[in-house]
Amino acid sequence: MTAARQTAPTQVIAQDAGPLAEQHILGMAEMGYLGLSEPWLMRRAGDLHWRLIARAMGQREAVFHCAQGQPLYAAFCATSLRISAPEIPDLGRELTLEAHLGRLGHGRLASVQRIMIEGQAAGRIVLVSAFVGRGDPASNRSIVRRAPRALALPPEAPKLARRIADRAALVARRDLTGAAGRHIPVLPCPYADFNAAGLLYFPSFATLSERADFALGASARRRITARDVVYLGNVEPGETIRATLHHGAHVDCVLTTQDRKPLAYLRSRYLPE
């Protein structure tokens, strides 16, 4: 995500509205080939995050604007997923996501979300976001940081969220264009991988990484236990992405445009097969 000078928000709102939770019965939409569907889970977590921000700003809808009235998006800088339950949950079980919002400074907000199945801890998600807009309304490559018309100031985010945000900032300063590994092109599908704002949706980065790795021979039986993603840019529908994968104790993936502009860095771990 490109940094840019931000104007100050016209209003600052300091409040703690408490956690937000939602329950789901695990069915075909919520489950994947082996366990929880990660794309579904991250989409629900993202929606909770945006709703928390809207509520902290005193809004009913998660629709944001800058002081000049231009649309803003709560874009993710980093996400961190941990799945701690070793067994695959049965269909029909109840899953609860419980999310708390905190501030990190520099216009960034973080939510820490607990994953519970039938009341038992099954993992957690941390999402770190900043407000962005398009410098050029017609270009996804022109994403820049901007301040919202009103800025929520919830309590400070916990140390876990701060560590994840700090690690993401270090990754963002690295030169990822020469990453070692096997290269493969992947083409995002506008119908499946982009969101209503016309941007490559944040869960799609992990999906593209998995698609590239599977094409290179990854096992269909592996199950994700941890995934950390740092988001660095976006693309237009129709653009091919270059995936570079390196396999070791974990799987590292660097996604870039074809002209080597960094889009994301992902580190993933899986259960031993």
FINUSE-655461 format. One record per residue: residue in three letters; x, y, z of N, C-alpha, C in turn; residue number from 0. Coordinates in steps of 0.2 Angstrom, whole numbers. Example, Ala and Ser with C-alpha at 12.3 -4.5 7.8 and 13.67 -1.06 7.14 Angstrom:
// FINUSE-655461
REC res n_east n_north  n_up ca_east ca_north ca_up c_east c_north  c_up   n
REC ALA     66     -28    39      62      -22    39     66     -16    39   0
REC SER     64     -11    35      68       -5    36     64       0    39   1
***
This chain:
// FINUSE-655461
REC res n_east n_north  n_up ca_east ca_north ca_up c_east c_north  c_up   n
REC MET      4      -6     0       0        0     0      4       6     0   0
REC THR      3      11    -5       8       17    -5      6      22     0   1
REC ALA     11      24     3      10       29     8     10      36     5   2
REC ALA      6      41     8       5       47     5      3      52    11   3
REC ARG      4      58    10       3       63    15     -5      63    16   4
REC GLN     -7      63    23     -14       63    24    -16      70    27   5
REC THR    -22      72    26     -25       78    29    -28      75    35   6
REC ALA    -28      80    40     -31       78    47    -39      77    46   7
REC PRO    -41      72    50     -48       71    50    -52      77    53   8
REC THR    -58      78    51     -62       84    53    -65      83    60   9
REC GLN    -65      77    62     -68       75    68    -65      69    71  10
REC VAL    -64      69    78     -61       63    81    -66      61    86  11
REC ILE    -67      54    86     -72       51    91    -68      46    95  12
REC ALA    -68      47   102     -65       43   106    -71      39   110  13
REC GLN    -71      32   109     -76       28   113    -74      21   112  14
REC ASP    -77      17   117     -76       10   117    -83       7   117  15
REC ALA    -85       4   111     -91        1   111    -91      -6   113  16
REC GLY    -85      -9   115     -85      -16   117    -85     -20   111  17
REC PRO    -85     -27   112     -84      -32   107    -90     -33   102  18
REC LEU    -89     -35    96     -94      -37    92    -94     -44    90  19
REC ALA    -99     -48    90     -99      -55    89   -104     -57    84  20
REC GLU   -103     -63    81    -108      -66    76   -107     -73    76  21
REC GLN   -113     -77    76    -113      -84    76   -115     -87    69  22
REC HIS   -112     -93    67    -113      -96    61   -114    -104    62  23
REC ILE   -119    -107    59    -119     -114    59   -115    -117    53  24
REC LEU   -110    -121    55    -105     -123    49   -109    -128    44  25
REC GLY   -109    -125    38    -112     -129    33   -107    -129    27  26
REC MET   -110    -130    21    -106     -131    15   -102    -124    13  27
REC ALA   -106    -118    15    -103     -112    13    -97    -110    18  28
REC GLU    -97    -113    24     -92     -111    29    -86    -116    29  29
REC MET    -87    -122    26     -82     -127    26    -79    -128    20  30
REC GLY    -72    -129    20     -69     -131    14    -67    -138    13  31
REC TYR    -62    -139     8     -61     -146     7    -58    -150    13  32
REC LEU    -54    -147    17     -52     -150    23    -52    -145    29  33
REC GLY    -58    -144    32     -59     -140    38    -62    -133    36  34
REC LEU    -61    -128    40     -65     -122    39    -62    -119    32  35
REC SER    -67    -115    29     -65     -112    23    -62    -105    25  36
REC GLU    -55    -105    23     -52      -99    25    -54     -93    21  37
REC PRO    -56     -93    14     -59      -87    11    -65     -85    15  38
REC TRP    -70     -89    16     -76      -87    20    -74     -84    27  39
REC LEU    -70     -88    30     -68      -85    37    -65     -78    37  40
REC MET    -61     -77    32     -58      -70    32    -63     -65    29  41
REC ARG    -67     -67    25     -72      -62    23    -77     -60    29  42
REC ARG    -79     -65    33     -83      -63    39    -79     -59    44  43
REC ALA    -72     -61    45     -68      -57    49    -67     -50    47  44
REC GLY    -66     -49    40     -66      -42    37    -72     -38    38  45
REC ASP    -78     -41    37     -84      -38    38    -85     -36    45  46
REC LEU    -83     -40    50     -84      -38    57    -79     -32    59  47
REC HIS    -73     -32    56     -68      -27    57    -71     -20    54  48
REC TRP    -74     -20    48     -77      -14    45    -83     -11    50  49
REC ARG    -87     -16    52     -93      -14    56    -91     -11    63  50
REC LEU    -85     -14    65     -83      -11    72    -80      -4    71  51
REC ILE    -77      -3    65     -75        4    64    -81       9    63  52
REC ALA    -86       7    59     -92       11    58    -95      12    64  53
REC ARG    -96       7    69     -99        8    75    -95      13    79  54
REC ALA    -88      12    79     -84       17    83    -85      24    81  55
REC MET    -86      25    75     -87       32    72    -94      34    72  56
REC GLY    -99      30    75    -106       32    76   -110      31    70  57
REC GLN   -108      27    65    -111       26    59   -115      19    59  58
REC ARG   -120      19    55    -124       13    55   -121       8    49  59
REC GLU   -118      11    44    -115        8    38   -108       9    38  60
REC ALA   -104       4    35     -97        4    35    -95       7    28  61
REC VAL    -97      14    27     -96       18    21    -92      24    24  62
REC PHE    -86      25    21     -82       30    23    -80      35    18  63
REC HIS    -79      42    20     -77       47    16    -71      51    19  64
REC CYS    -67      54    15     -63       59    17    -66      66    18  65
REC ALA    -62      71    20     -65       78    22    -68      81    15  66
REC GLN    -65      79    10     -67       82     3    -73      78     0  67
REC GLY    -75      73     3     -81       69     1    -79      63    -3  68
REC GLN    -73      62    -5     -71       56    -9    -72      50    -5  69
REC PRO    -73      44    -8     -74       38    -5    -67      35    -2  70
REC LEU    -68      32     4     -62       29     7    -64      22     8  71
REC TYR    -58      18     9     -59       11    11    -55       9    16  72
REC ALA    -57       5    21     -53        2    26    -49      -3    24  73
REC ALA    -43      -2    21     -39       -7    17    -35     -10    22  74
REC PHE    -33     -17    21     -29      -20    26    -22     -20    24  75
REC CYS    -18     -18    29     -11      -18    29     -8     -25    30  76
REC ALA    -11     -28    35      -8      -35    37    -14     -39    40  77
REC THR    -14     -45    39     -18      -50    42    -14     -56    45  78
REC SER    -17     -59    51     -13      -65    54    -19     -69    56  79
REC LEU    -18     -76    53     -23      -81    55    -19     -87    59  80
REC ARG    -22     -89    64     -20      -95    67    -26    -100    69  81
REC ILE    -25    -106    66     -30     -111    68    -27    -116    73  82
REC SER    -30    -116    79     -27     -120    84    -30    -127    85  83
REC ALA    -37    -128    83     -40     -134    84    -38    -139    79  84
REC PRO    -35    -145    81     -32     -150    76    -37    -154    72  85
REC GLU    -43    -154    75     -48     -159    72    -52    -154    67  86
REC ILE    -55    -158    62     -59     -154    58    -66    -154    61  87
REC PRO    -69    -148    61     -76     -148    65    -81    -151    60  88
REC ASP    -86    -154    63     -92     -157    60    -97    -152    57  89
REC LEU   -100    -153    52    -105     -149    49   -111    -149    54  90
REC GLY   -114    -143    55    -119     -142    60   -117    -139    66  91
REC ARG   -110    -139    67    -108     -136    73   -108    -128    73  92
REC GLU   -108    -125    79    -109     -117    79   -102    -114    80  93
REC LEU   -101    -109    75     -94     -106    76    -96     -99    78  94
REC THR    -92     -96    82     -93      -89    84    -86     -85    83  95
REC LEU    -87     -79    80     -82      -74    79    -83     -69    84  96
REC GLU    -78     -67    88     -79      -61    93    -73     -57    92  97
REC ALA    -75     -50    90     -70      -46    88    -69     -40    93  98
REC HIS    -63     -37    94     -62      -31    98    -58     -27    94  99
REC LEU    -59     -20    94     -56      -15    90    -51     -11    94 100
REC GLY    -45     -10    91     -40       -5    95    -37      -1    90 101
REC ARG    -33       4    93     -30        9    89    -22       7    89 102
REC LEU    -19       9    83     -12        8    83     -8      14    82 103
REC GLY    -11      20    80      -8       26    79     -7      26    71 104
REC HIS     -5      33    69      -4       34    62    -10      32    57 105
REC GLY    -16      33    60     -22       31    57    -24      24    56 106
REC ARG    -20      20    59     -21       12    59    -26      10    64 107
REC LEU    -30       5    63     -34        2    68    -33      -6    67 108
REC ALA    -34      -9    72     -33      -17    72    -39     -20    76 109
REC SER    -41     -26    73     -46      -30    77    -43     -36    79 110
REC VAL    -44     -39    85     -42      -46    87    -48     -50    88 111
REC GLN    -48     -55    84     -55      -59    84    -53     -66    86 112
REC ARG    -57     -68    91     -57      -75    93    -62     -80    89 113
REC ILE    -59     -86    87     -63      -91    83    -65     -96    89 114
REC MET    -71     -97    89     -74     -102    94    -79    -107    91 115
REC ILE    -78    -113    92     -82     -118    89    -86    -122    95 116
REC GLU    -92    -121    96     -96     -124   101    -93    -121   108 117
REC GLY    -91    -115   108     -88     -112   114    -81    -113   116 118
REC GLN    -78    -118   112     -71     -119   113    -66    -116   108 119
REC ALA    -61    -113   111     -56     -109   107    -54    -113   101 120
REC ALA    -54    -111    95     -52     -114    89    -47    -110    85 121
REC GLY    -45    -104    87     -40     -100    83    -41     -93    84 122
REC ARG    -38     -88    81     -38      -81    81    -36     -78    75 123
REC ILE    -39     -72    74     -37      -68    68    -36     -61    70 124
REC VAL    -30     -58    67     -29      -51    69    -29     -47    62 125
REC LEU    -32     -42    62     -33      -38    55    -30     -31    57 126
REC VAL    -26     -28    53     -23      -21    54    -25     -18    47 127
REC SER    -28     -12    48     -31       -8    42    -29      -1    43 128
REC ALA    -29       3    37     -28       10    37    -33      12    31 129
REC PHE    -35      19    32     -39       21    27    -36      23    20 130
REC VAL    -38      21    15     -35       23     8    -40      25     3 131
REC GLY    -38      29    -2     -42       30    -7    -38      30   -14 132
REC ARG    -41      31   -19     -37       31   -26    -35      38   -27 133
REC GLY    -28      39   -29     -26       45   -31    -28      47   -38 134
REC ASP    -29      41   -42     -32       42   -49    -38      38   -49 135
REC PRO    -44      40   -49     -51       37   -49    -51      31   -53 136
REC ALA    -47      30   -58     -48       25   -63    -42      20   -62 137
REC SER    -38      20   -57     -32       16   -57    -32      13   -50 138
REC ASN    -32       6   -50     -30        2   -43    -23       3   -41 139
REC ARG    -19       5   -46     -12        6   -44    -10      12   -40 140
REC SER    -16      17   -40     -15       23   -37    -17      24   -30 141
REC ILE    -18      18   -26     -20       18   -19    -15      22   -15 142
REC VAL    -18      26   -11     -14       31    -6    -18      31     0 143
REC ARG    -14      32     6     -17       33    12    -20      40    13 144
REC ARG    -26      40    16     -30       46    17    -34      46    24 145
REC ALA    -35      52    27     -38       52    33    -46      52    32 146
REC PRO    -50      49    36     -57       49    35    -60      56    38 147
REC ARG    -66      57    36     -69       63    39    -70      63    46 148
REC ALA    -71      57    49     -71       56    56    -66      50    58 149
REC LEU    -62      51    63     -58       46    65    -59      43    72 150
REC ALA    -60      37    72     -62       33    78    -56      32    82 151
REC LEU    -56      33    89     -50       32    93    -53      27    99 152
REC PRO    -53      21    97     -54       16   102    -48      15   107 153
REC PRO    -49      11   112     -43       10   116    -37       7   112 154
REC GLU    -31       7   115     -25        5   112    -26      -2   110 155
REC ALA    -23      -4   104     -23      -11   103    -19     -15   107 156
REC PRO    -20     -22   108     -16      -26   112     -9     -27   109 157
REC LYS     -4     -29   113       3      -30   111      3     -35   105 158
REC LEU     -1     -40   105      -1      -45    99     -2     -41    92 159
REC ALA     -7     -37    92      -9      -33    86     -3     -28    84 160
REC ARG      0     -25    89       6      -21    88     12     -24    85 161
REC ARG     13     -30    88      19      -34    85     18     -36    78 162
REC ILE     11     -38    76      10      -40    69     10     -34    65 163
REC ALA      8     -28    67       9      -22    63     16     -20    62 164
REC ASP     20     -21    67      27      -19    67     31     -23    62 165
REC ARG     29     -30    63      33      -35    58     31     -33    51 166
REC ALA     24     -31    50      22      -30    43     26     -23    40 167
REC ALA     27     -19    45      30      -13    43     37     -14    41 168
REC LEU     41     -19    44      47      -21    42     47     -24    35 169
REC VAL     43     -29    34      42      -32    28     41     -27    22 170
REC ALA     37     -22    23      35      -17    18     41     -13    16 171
REC ARG     46     -13    21      53       -9    19     58     -13    15 172
REC ARG     56     -20    15      61      -24    12     60     -24     4 173
REC ASP     66     -26     1      66      -26    -7     64     -33    -8 174
REC LEU     58     -34   -10      55      -41   -12     56     -43   -19 175
REC THR     58     -39   -23      58      -40   -30     63     -46   -32 176
REC GLY     68     -47   -28      73      -52   -30     72     -59   -26 177
REC ALA     66     -60   -23      64      -65   -19     66     -72   -23 178
REC ALA     69     -76   -19      71      -83   -22     65     -88   -22 179
REC GLY     65     -92   -27      60      -97   -27     57     -99   -34 180
REC ARG     52    -103   -34      49     -105   -41     44    -100   -43 181
REC HIS     44     -98   -49      40      -92   -51     34     -96   -56 182
REC ILE     28     -93   -55      23      -95   -59     18     -89   -60 183
REC PRO     15     -88   -66      10      -83   -66      3     -85   -64 184
REC VAL     -1     -81   -61      -8      -82   -59    -12     -76   -61 185
REC LEU    -18     -78   -64     -23      -73   -66    -29     -72   -62 186
REC PRO    -30     -67   -58     -36      -66   -54    -42     -66   -59 187
REC CYS    -47     -68   -56     -54      -68   -60    -58     -62   -57 188
REC PRO    -60     -57   -61     -64      -52   -59    -70     -54   -55 189
REC TYR    -73     -59   -58     -80      -61   -55    -79     -64   -48 190
REC ALA    -73     -67   -46     -72      -71   -40    -67     -67   -35 191
REC ASP    -62     -64   -38     -57      -61   -34    -57     -54   -32 192
REC PHE    -61     -50   -35     -62      -43   -34    -68     -41   -30 193
REC ASN    -68     -36   -26     -74      -34   -22    -78     -28   -25 194
REC ALA    -83     -26   -22     -87      -21   -24    -84     -14   -25 195
REC ALA    -78     -13   -22     -74       -7   -23    -70      -7   -30 196
REC GLY    -70     -13   -33     -66      -14   -39    -59     -16   -37 197
REC LEU    -57     -18   -31     -50      -19   -29    -50     -27   -28 198
REC LEU    -44     -29   -29     -42      -36   -28    -44     -37   -20 199
REC TYR    -48     -42   -19     -51      -42   -12    -45     -46    -7 200
REC PHE    -45     -44    -1     -39      -46     3    -39     -53     4 201
REC PRO    -45     -57     5     -44      -64     5    -41     -68    -1 202
REC SER    -42     -64    -7     -40      -67   -13    -32     -68   -14 203
REC PHE    -28     -64   -10     -21      -64   -11    -19     -71    -8 204
REC ALA    -22     -74    -3     -20      -80     0    -23     -86    -5 205
REC THR    -29     -85    -8     -31      -89   -13    -27     -90   -19 206
REC LEU    -24     -84   -21     -20      -84   -27    -13     -88   -26 207
REC SER    -11     -87   -19      -5      -90   -17     -6     -98   -17 208
REC GLU    -11    -100   -14     -13     -107   -14    -14    -110   -21 209
REC ARG    -17    -106   -26     -18     -108   -32    -11    -109   -36 210
REC ALA     -7    -105   -35       0     -105   -38      4    -111   -35 211
REC ASP      4    -112   -28       7     -117   -25      5    -124   -28 212
REC PHE     -2    -125   -28      -5     -131   -30     -3    -133   -37 213
REC ALA     -2    -127   -42       0     -129   -49      7    -131   -49 214
REC LEU     11    -129   -44      18     -131   -43     19    -138   -40 215
REC GLY     13    -141   -37      14     -148   -35     12    -148   -27 216
REC ALA     10    -143   -24       8     -144   -17      2    -149   -16 217
REC SER      3    -152   -10      -2     -158    -9     -9    -155    -8 218
REC ALA    -14    -159   -10     -21     -157    -9    -24    -159    -2 219
REC ARG    -20    -162     2     -22     -164     8    -19    -160    14 220
REC ARG    -15    -155    12     -12     -151    18    -18    -146    21 221
REC ARG    -17    -145    27     -22     -140    31    -18    -134    34 222
REC ILE    -21    -128    33     -17     -122    35    -18    -122    43 223
REC THR    -13    -120    46     -13     -118    53    -11    -111    55 224
REC ALA     -7    -108    50      -5     -101    51     -4     -98    45 225
REC ARG     -6     -92    44      -5      -88    38     -4     -80    40 226
REC ASP      1     -77    38       2      -70    39      3     -67    32 227
REC VAL      0     -61    31       0      -58    25      1     -51    26 228
REC VAL      6     -48    22       7      -41    22      5     -38    15 229
REC TYR      0     -33    15      -2      -31     8      1     -25     6 230
REC LEU      3     -25     0       8      -19    -2      5     -16    -9 231
REC GLY      0     -18   -12      -2      -15   -18     -8     -18   -21 232
REC ASN    -11     -16   -26     -16      -19   -29    -16     -19   -37 233
REC VAL    -20     -22   -40     -20      -23   -48    -27     -21   -51 234
REC GLU    -27     -21   -57     -33      -20   -61    -35     -27   -63 235
REC PRO    -42     -27   -64     -45      -34   -67    -41     -35   -74 236
REC GLY    -39     -41   -75     -36      -43   -81    -28     -43   -81 237
REC GLU    -26     -40   -75     -18      -41   -75    -16     -47   -72 238
REC THR    -11     -50   -75      -8      -56   -72     -3     -55   -67 239
REC ILE     -3     -59   -62       1      -58   -56      7     -63   -56 240
REC ARG     13     -62   -54      18      -66   -53     19     -69   -46 241
REC ALA     19     -75   -45      19      -78   -39     26     -81   -38 242
REC THR     30     -80   -33      36      -83   -31     36     -87   -25 243
REC LEU     37     -93   -25      36      -97   -19     42    -101   -17 244
REC HIS     44    -101   -10      49     -104    -7     47    -108    -2 245
REC HIS     49    -115    -2      47     -120     3     52    -122     8 246
REC GLY     51    -121    14      55     -123    19     51    -126    25 247
REC ALA     53    -123    31      49     -125    37     42    -122    36 248
REC HIS     41    -117    32      35     -114    31     35    -112    23 249
REC VAL     30    -110    20      30     -108    13     29    -100    13 250
REC ASP     34     -97    10      34      -90     8     32     -89     1 251
REC CYS     28     -84     0      25      -82    -6     26     -74    -7 252
REC VAL     29     -72   -13      29      -65   -14     25     -64   -21 253
REC LEU     20     -60   -20      16      -58   -26     18     -52   -29 254
REC THR     19     -51   -35      21      -45   -38     17     -44   -45 255
REC THR     17     -38   -47      14      -37   -54     20     -40   -59 256
REC GLN     18     -40   -65      23      -43   -70     29     -38   -71 257
REC ASP     28     -32   -69      34      -27   -70     37     -27   -63 258
REC ARG     36     -32   -58      39      -33   -52     37     -28   -46 259
REC LYS     32     -24   -47      29      -20   -41     26     -25   -36 260
REC PRO     29     -24   -30      26      -29   -25     19     -28   -23 261
REC LEU     15     -34   -22       8      -34   -20      7     -36   -14 262
REC ALA     10     -42   -12       9      -45    -5     15     -50    -4 263
REC TYR     16     -51     3      21      -56     5     16     -60    10 264
REC LEU     17     -67     9      13      -71    13     18     -77    16 265
REC ARG     17     -78    22      20      -84    25     15     -89    28 266
REC SER     16     -95    26      10     -100    28     13    -106    31 267
REC ARG     10    -109    36      12     -115    39      6    -120    39 268
REC TYR      8    -127    39       2     -132    38      4    -137    43 269
REC LEU     -2    -141    44      -1     -147    48      3    -152    45 270
REC PRO      7    -156    48      11     -161    45      6    -166    42 271
REC GLU      8    -169    36       3     -174    33      5    -181    36 272
***
